């Protein structure tokens, strides 16, 4: 097995619990459209495929719902300034995140954040929660032509580091991360918490399931020293 030299971290549901920000923004958008609010758990289950898909799901109130493009565009125009106001207002670090990131760095890994969240929301959030310092760079949802679950964001991050995908580990919470990481050729560790669009954590196609980033760092340490 290749030595792991890079850690590629998802943001929402892996590093930060951002559901509160998205719930507040989505329900404010729905109110502006004359719609009743959705339960927080329902909106949290819609997280994972980027902002536009989240808004579409919140409009249809279903995981698989589709909305006509003009109606979705109008909703997006409402949602984006609301989310700008709410971004980071309710977000919190998951337990063990900072300690885990420090342990990855102490093991000599180089770190990047790879998220489907647009850069205009990603960078302020990482700065506000004092996480930006841990990453050499960030690949956001609008940095490239395709988002996770396409493997392009992880392949791009490996290329930027100058490492083979087999020398990188993806750490995420959902099928988006696991499928994209596998397709890119990376090892994949999933956390047992986060947002999985209704898929049980035990069903994620990953190499290991952990309860926090400290466990993930210990696992990679063991792989590298085996």
Buried (B, 14 or more C-beta within 10 A) or exposed (E): EBEBBBBBBBBBBBBBBBBBBBBBBBBBBBEEEEBEBBEBEBBBBBBBBBBBBBBBBBBBBEBEEEBEEEEBEBBBEBBBEBBEEBBBEBBEEBEBBBEBBBBBBEBEBBBBBBBBBBBBBBBBBBEBBEBBEBBEEBBBBBBBEEBBBBBBBBBBBBEBBEBBBBBBBBBBBBBBBBBBBBBBBBBBBBBBBBBBBEBEBEEBEBBBBBBBBBBBBBBBBEBBEE
